[in-house]
Each structure stands twice: as structure tokens, then as C-alpha cells.
Amino acid sequence: MPQLNPTPWFMILVFSWLVFLTIIPSKVLKHASTNEPASLSVEKPKTEPWNWPWH
């Protein structure tokens, strides 16, 4: 049964992990965020209770 022979599949696994751990993180980290996060204001908005018609 050829699928039980780990020789070719192990090398495919090793090379794919090498790609995942070396090339892809550098490409992902090069992307810049288009929308920089704005600082939140310290002031809390004033909320009012709802006037429910059945209360």
C-alpha cells in the first residue's frame, strides 16, 4: 500500500511548513492597516432610559 510509505509525504509536510513559517508571515506583516484606530474619548455619552408604553 503506497500511502503508508511516509517518505514523499514527510518531505511535502516539511517543505510546506517551511513555506508557512518563513515566507507567509513576512508577506502578511508587510501589509499596512488602512484605517488607523482612533483614540476613544474619555467622556461617556449621556444615555436616557426608554419610555416603554406598557409601563
TIMAR-802654 format. One record per atom (N, C-alpha, C, O): x, y, z; atom name; residue in one letter; residue number from 1. Coordinates in nm, 4 decimals. Layout:
BEGIN
+----------+----------+----------+----+----+-----+
:        u :        v :        w : at : aa :   i :
+----------+----------+----------+----+----+-----+
:        X :        Y :        Z : CA :  a : NUM :
...
+----------+----------+----------+----+----+-----+
END
This chain:
BEGIN
+----------+----------+----------+----+----+-----+
:        u :        v :        w : at : aa :   i :
+----------+----------+----------+----+----+-----+
:   0.0850 :  -0.1186 :   0.0000 :  N :  m :   1 :
:   0.0000 :   0.0000 :   0.0000 : CA :  m :   1 :
:   0.0893 :   0.1246 :   0.0000 :  C :  m :   1 :
:   0.1574 :   0.1511 :   0.0991 :  O :  m :   1 :
:   0.0900 :   0.1997 :  -0.1074 :  N :  p :   2 :
:   0.1855 :   0.3103 :  -0.1184 : CA :  p :   2 :
:   0.1544 :   0.4273 :  -0.0248 :  C :  p :   2 :
:   0.2451 :   0.5034 :   0.0089 :  O :  p :   2 :
:   0.0312 :   0.4437 :   0.0172 :  N :  q :   3 :
:   0.0017 :   0.5568 :   0.1050 : CA :  q :   3 :
:   0.0624 :   0.5395 :   0.2441 :  C :  q :   3 :
:   0.0675 :   0.6362 :   0.3201 :  O :  q :   3 :
:   0.1076 :   0.4215 :   0.2791 :  N :  l :   4 :
:   0.1705 :   0.4000 :   0.4076 : CA :  l :   4 :
:   0.3202 :   0.4303 :   0.4053 :  C :  l :   4 :
:   0.3855 :   0.4277 :   0.5096 :  O :  l :   4 :
:   0.3734 :   0.4582 :   0.2899 :  N :  n :   5 :
:   0.5141 :   0.4929 :   0.2782 : CA :  n :   5 :
:   0.5280 :   0.6419 :   0.3119 :  C :  n :   5 :
:   0.4799 :   0.7255 :   0.2355 :  O :  n :   5 :
:   0.5922 :   0.6775 :   0.4237 :  N :  p :   6 :
:   0.5958 :   0.8176 :   0.4665 : CA :  p :   6 :
:   0.7008 :   0.9029 :   0.3969 :  C :  p :   6 :
:   0.7051 :   1.0240 :   0.4189 :  O :  p :   6 :
:   0.7841 :   0.8446 :   0.3150 :  N :  t :   7 :
:   0.8967 :   0.9191 :   0.2582 : CA :  t :   7 :
:   0.8530 :   1.0402 :   0.1757 :  C :  t :   7 :
:   0.8970 :   1.1505 :   0.2082 :  O :  t :   7 :
:   0.7710 :   1.0288 :   0.0731 :  N :  p :   8 :
:   0.7375 :   1.1501 :  -0.0028 : CA :  p :   8 :
:   0.6471 :   1.2445 :   0.0759 :  C :  p :   8 :
:   0.6581 :   1.3662 :   0.0615 :  O :  p :   8 :
:   0.5593 :   1.1910 :   0.1579 :  N :  w :   9 :
:   0.4642 :   1.2765 :   0.2291 : CA :  w :   9 :
:   0.5313 :   1.3541 :   0.3412 :  C :  w :   9 :
:   0.4906 :   1.4659 :   0.3729 :  O :  w :   9 :
:   0.6328 :   1.2956 :   0.4006 :  N :  f :  10 :
:   0.7039 :   1.3678 :   0.5063 : CA :  f :  10 :
:   0.7788 :   1.4882 :   0.4490 :  C :  f :  10 :
:   0.7806 :   1.5945 :   0.5110 :  O :  f :  10 :
:   0.8397 :   1.4732 :   0.3332 :  N :  m :  11 :
:   0.9110 :   1.5857 :   0.2718 : CA :  m :  11 :
:   0.8127 :   1.6946 :   0.2278 :  C :  m :  11 :
:   0.8436 :   1.8132 :   0.2387 :  O :  m :  11 :
:   0.6964 :   1.6562 :   0.1792 :  N :  i :  12 :
:   0.5938 :   1.7547 :   0.1432 : CA :  i :  12 :
:   0.5509 :   1.8301 :   0.2679 :  C :  i :  12 :
:   0.5341 :   1.9520 :   0.2639 :  O :  i :  12 :
:   0.5331 :   1.7596 :   0.3775 :  N :  l :  13 :
:   0.4963 :   1.8241 :   0.5044 : CA :  l :  13 :
:   0.6045 :   1.9210 :   0.5500 :  C :  l :  13 :
:   0.5740 :   2.0331 :   0.5908 :  O :  l :  13 :
:   0.7284 :   1.8798 :   0.5436 :  N :  v :  14 :
:   0.8394 :   1.9658 :   0.5881 : CA :  v :  14 :
:   0.8494 :   2.0899 :   0.5007 :  C :  v :  14 :
:   0.8632 :   2.2005 :   0.5528 :  O :  v :  14 :
:   0.8427 :   2.0740 :   0.3708 :  N :  f :  15 :
:   0.8545 :   2.1898 :   0.2820 : CA :  f :  15 :
:   0.7358 :   2.2842 :   0.2951 :  C :  f :  15 :
:   0.7523 :   2.4060 :   0.2881 :  O :  f :  15 :
:   0.6176 :   2.2296 :   0.3139 :  N :  s :  16 :
:   0.5019 :   2.3181 :   0.3299 : CA :  s :  16 :
:   0.5123 :   2.3970 :   0.4600 :  C :  s :  16 :
:   0.4759 :   2.5145 :   0.4637 :  O :  s :  16 :
:   0.5613 :   2.3344 :   0.5663 :  N :  w :  17 :
:   0.5782 :   2.4091 :   0.6913 : CA :  w :  17 :
:   0.6888 :   2.5119 :   0.6803 :  C :  w :  17 :
:   0.6790 :   2.6190 :   0.7401 :  O :  w :  17 :
:   0.7925 :   2.4823 :   0.6062 :  N :  l :  18 :
:   0.8962 :   2.5825 :   0.5839 : CA :  l :  18 :
:   0.8404 :   2.7044 :   0.5117 :  C :  l :  18 :
:   0.8764 :   2.8177 :   0.5436 :  O :  l :  18 :
:   0.7532 :   2.6816 :   0.4153 :  N :  v :  19 :
:   0.6884 :   2.7936 :   0.3453 : CA :  v :  19 :
:   0.6002 :   2.8703 :   0.4420 :  C :  v :  19 :
:   0.6041 :   2.9932 :   0.4454 :  O :  v :  19 :
:   0.5212 :   2.7997 :   0.5201 :  N :  f :  20 :
:   0.4310 :   2.8663 :   0.6134 : CA :  f :  20 :
:   0.5068 :   2.9474 :   0.7177 :  C :  f :  20 :
:   0.4610 :   3.0544 :   0.7578 :  O :  f :  20 :
:   0.6207 :   2.8985 :   0.7616 :  N :  l :  21 :
:   0.6923 :   2.9652 :   0.8701 : CA :  l :  21 :
:   0.7933 :   3.0695 :   0.8243 :  C :  l :  21 :
:   0.8406 :   3.1478 :   0.9066 :  O :  l :  21 :
:   0.8278 :   3.0734 :   0.6968 :  N :  t :  22 :
:   0.9276 :   3.1699 :   0.6514 : CA :  t :  22 :
:   0.8711 :   3.2743 :   0.5564 :  C :  t :  22 :
:   0.8921 :   3.3937 :   0.5774 :  O :  t :  22 :
:   0.8018 :   3.2334 :   0.4551 :  N :  i :  23 :
:   0.7584 :   3.3270 :   0.3507 : CA :  i :  23 :
:   0.6285 :   3.3971 :   0.3863 :  C :  i :  23 :
:   0.6188 :   3.5192 :   0.3740 :  O :  i :  23 :
:   0.5299 :   3.3226 :   0.4295 :  N :  i :  24 :
:   0.3973 :   3.3798 :   0.4504 : CA :  i :  24 :
:   0.3933 :   3.4827 :   0.5636 :  C :  i :  24 :
:   0.3311 :   3.5871 :   0.5444 :  O :  i :  24 :
:   0.4556 :   3.4606 :   0.6812 :  N :  p :  25 :
:   0.4487 :   3.5647 :   0.7855 : CA :  p :  25 :
:   0.5093 :   3.6976 :   0.7428 :  C :  p :  25 :
:   0.4573 :   3.8030 :   0.7794 :  O :  p :  25 :
:   0.6183 :   3.6952 :   0.6661 :  N :  s :  26 :
:   0.6776 :   3.8210 :   0.6225 : CA :  s :  26 :
:   0.5856 :   3.8941 :   0.5259 :  C :  s :  26 :
:   0.5795 :   4.0170 :   0.5284 :  O :  s :  26 :
:   0.5141 :   3.8216 :   0.4411 :  N :  k :  27 :
:   0.4217 :   3.8858 :   0.3488 : CA :  k :  27 :
:   0.3009 :   3.9432 :   0.4226 :  C :  k :  27 :
:   0.2518 :   4.0503 :   0.3870 :  O :  k :  27 :
:   0.2536 :   3.8742 :   0.5233 :  N :  v :  28 :
:   0.1372 :   3.9218 :   0.5983 : CA :  v :  28 :
:   0.1730 :   4.0442 :   0.6814 :  C :  v :  28 :
:   0.0938 :   4.1379 :   0.6910 :  O :  v :  28 :
:   0.2914 :   4.0441 :   0.7416 :  N :  l :  29 :
:   0.3304 :   4.1556 :   0.8267 : CA :  l :  29 :
:   0.3641 :   4.2819 :   0.7484 :  C :  l :  29 :
:   0.3693 :   4.3899 :   0.8073 :  O :  l :  29 :
:   0.3870 :   4.2720 :   0.6179 :  N :  k :  30 :
:   0.4170 :   4.3899 :   0.5369 : CA :  k :  30 :
:   0.2925 :   4.4733 :   0.5077 :  C :  k :  30 :
:   0.3042 :   4.5904 :   0.4718 :  O :  k :  30 :
:   0.1759 :   4.4159 :   0.5223 :  N :  h :  31 :
:   0.0527 :   4.4897 :   0.4936 : CA :  h :  31 :
:   0.0306 :   4.5969 :   0.6000 :  C :  h :  31 :
:   0.0467 :   4.5724 :   0.7195 :  O :  h :  31 :
:  -0.0064 :   4.7155 :   0.5539 :  N :  a :  32 :
:  -0.0343 :   4.8254 :   0.6460 : CA :  a :  32 :
:  -0.1848 :   4.8368 :   0.6656 :  C :  a :  32 :
:  -0.2633 :   4.8107 :   0.5745 :  O :  a :  32 :
:  -0.2222 :   4.8753 :   0.7836 :  N :  s :  33 :
:  -0.3639 :   4.8942 :   0.8124 : CA :  s :  33 :
:  -0.4115 :   5.0222 :   0.7448 :  C :  s :  33 :
:  -0.3480 :   5.1269 :   0.7581 :  O :  s :  33 :
:  -0.5219 :   5.0145 :   0.6731 :  N :  t :  34 :
:  -0.5708 :   5.1324 :   0.6019 : CA :  t :  34 :
:  -0.6443 :   5.2278 :   0.6948 :  C :  t :  34 :
:  -0.6418 :   5.3490 :   0.6733 :  O :  t :  34 :
:  -0.7082 :   5.1762 :   0.7953 :  N :  n :  35 :
:  -0.7813 :   5.2598 :   0.8902 : CA :  n :  35 :
:  -0.7123 :   5.2521 :   1.0249 :  C :  n :  35 :
:  -0.7254 :   5.1535 :   1.0974 :  O :  n :  35 :
:  -0.6391 :   5.3565 :   1.0575 :  N :  e :  36 :
:  -0.5729 :   5.3596 :   1.1868 : CA :  e :  36 :
:  -0.6781 :   5.3762 :   1.2964 :  C :  e :  36 :
:  -0.7723 :   5.4536 :   1.2792 :  O :  e :  36 :
:  -0.6644 :   5.3069 :   1.4064 :  N :  p :  37 :
:  -0.7645 :   5.3176 :   1.5126 : CA :  p :  37 :
:  -0.7617 :   5.4569 :   1.5758 :  C :  p :  37 :
:  -0.6555 :   5.5109 :   1.6067 :  O :  p :  37 :
:  -0.8793 :   5.5125 :   1.5937 :  N :  a :  38 :
:  -0.8899 :   5.6442 :   1.6557 : CA :  a :  38 :
:  -0.8969 :   5.6272 :   1.8071 :  C :  a :  38 :
:  -0.9504 :   5.5282 :   1.8570 :  O :  a :  38 :
:  -0.8430 :   5.7235 :   1.8786 :  N :  s :  39 :
:  -0.8477 :   5.7152 :   2.0243 : CA :  s :  39 :
:  -0.9896 :   5.7429 :   2.0721 :  C :  s :  39 :
:  -1.0581 :   5.8316 :   2.0214 :  O :  s :  39 :
:  -1.0314 :   5.6657 :   2.1697 :  N :  l :  40 :
:  -1.1652 :   5.6820 :   2.2235 : CA :  l :  40 :
:  -1.1682 :   5.7994 :   2.3205 :  C :  l :  40 :
:  -1.0722 :   5.8240 :   2.3936 :  O :  l :  40 :
:  -1.2791 :   5.8705 :   2.3197 :  N :  s :  41 :
:  -1.2899 :   5.9821 :   2.4124 : CA :  s :  41 :
:  -1.3174 :   5.9294 :   2.5526 :  C :  s :  41 :
:  -1.3821 :   5.8262 :   2.5707 :  O :  s :  41 :
:  -1.2669 :   6.0022 :   2.6507 :  N :  v :  42 :
:  -1.2844 :   5.9618 :   2.7902 : CA :  v :  42 :
:  -1.4274 :   5.9913 :   2.8349 :  C :  v :  42 :
:  -1.4801 :   5.9251 :   2.9243 :  O :  v :  42 :
:  -1.4884 :   6.0889 :   2.7736 :  N :  e :  43 :
:  -1.6232 :   6.1303 :   2.8115 : CA :  e :  43 :
:  -1.7249 :   6.0256 :   2.7661 :  C :  e :  43 :
:  -1.7261 :   5.9852 :   2.6499 :  O :  e :  43 :
:  -1.8099 :   5.9826 :   2.8591 :  N :  k :  44 :
:  -1.9100 :   5.8822 :   2.8261 : CA :  k :  44 :
:  -2.0348 :   5.9517 :   2.7712 :  C :  k :  44 :
:  -2.0723 :   6.0591 :   2.8181 :  O :  k :  44 :
:  -2.0981 :   5.8904 :   2.6724 :  N :  p :  45 :
:  -2.2195 :   5.9517 :   2.6189 : CA :  p :  45 :
:  -2.3335 :   5.9445 :   2.7209 :  C :  p :  45 :
:  -2.3455 :   5.8486 :   2.7971 :  O :  p :  45 :
:  -2.4164 :   6.0485 :   2.7196 :  N :  k :  46 :
:  -2.5282 :   6.0529 :   2.8131 : CA :  k :  46 :
:  -2.6414 :   5.9663 :   2.7578 :  C :  k :  46 :
:  -2.6860 :   5.9843 :   2.6445 :  O :  k :  46 :
:  -2.6855 :   5.8741 :   2.8386 :  N :  t :  47 :
:  -2.7944 :   5.7858 :   2.7966 : CA :  t :  47 :
:  -2.9176 :   5.8155 :   2.8793 :  C :  t :  47 :
:  -2.9092 :   5.8540 :   2.9959 :  O :  t :  47 :
:  -3.0296 :   5.7971 :   2.8176 :  N :  e :  48 :
:  -3.1576 :   5.8188 :   2.8866 : CA :  e :  48 :
:  -3.2375 :   5.6893 :   2.8796 :  C :  e :  48 :
:  -3.2280 :   5.6155 :   2.7816 :  O :  e :  48 :
:  -3.3164 :   5.6615 :   2.9832 :  N :  p :  49 :
:  -3.3974 :   5.5382 :   2.9785 : CA :  p :  49 :
:  -3.5086 :   5.5489 :   2.8747 :  C :  p :  49 :
:  -3.5561 :   5.6575 :   2.8412 :  O :  p :  49 :
:  -3.5475 :   5.4336 :   2.8260 :  N :  w :  50 :
:  -3.6564 :   5.4308 :   2.7291 : CA :  w :  50 :
:  -3.7893 :   5.4445 :   2.8010 :  C :  w :  50 :
:  -3.8058 :   5.3970 :   2.9134 :  O :  w :  50 :
:  -3.8824 :   5.5090 :   2.7359 :  N :  n :  51 :
:  -4.0187 :   5.5188 :   2.7885 : CA :  n :  51 :
:  -4.1034 :   5.4130 :   2.7206 :  C :  n :  51 :
:  -4.1535 :   5.4329 :   2.6099 :  O :  n :  51 :
:  -4.1187 :   5.3000 :   2.7887 :  N :  w :  52 :
:  -4.1963 :   5.1921 :   2.7314 : CA :  w :  52 :
:  -4.3450 :   5.2237 :   2.7473 :  C :  w :  52 :
:  -4.3861 :   5.2681 :   2.8545 :  O :  w :  52 :
:  -4.4266 :   5.2023 :   2.6442 :  N :  p :  53 :
:  -4.5689 :   5.2365 :   2.6526 : CA :  p :  53 :
:  -4.6470 :   5.1487 :   2.7513 :  C :  p :  53 :
:  -4.7528 :   5.1916 :   2.7973 :  O :  p :  53 :
:  -4.6005 :   5.0292 :   2.7859 :  N :  w :  54 :
:  -4.6772 :   4.9426 :   2.8762 : CA :  w :  54 :
:  -4.6337 :   4.9567 :   3.0213 :  C :  w :  54 :
:  -4.6851 :   4.8846 :   3.1068 :  O :  w :  54 :
:  -4.5426 :   5.0452 :   3.0518 :  N :  h :  55 :
:  -4.5041 :   5.0655 :   3.1911 : CA :  h :  55 :
:  -4.5792 :   5.1797 :   3.2521 :  C :  h :  55 :
:  -4.5592 :   5.2111 :   3.3695 :  O :  h :  55 :
+----------+----------+----------+----+----+-----+
END
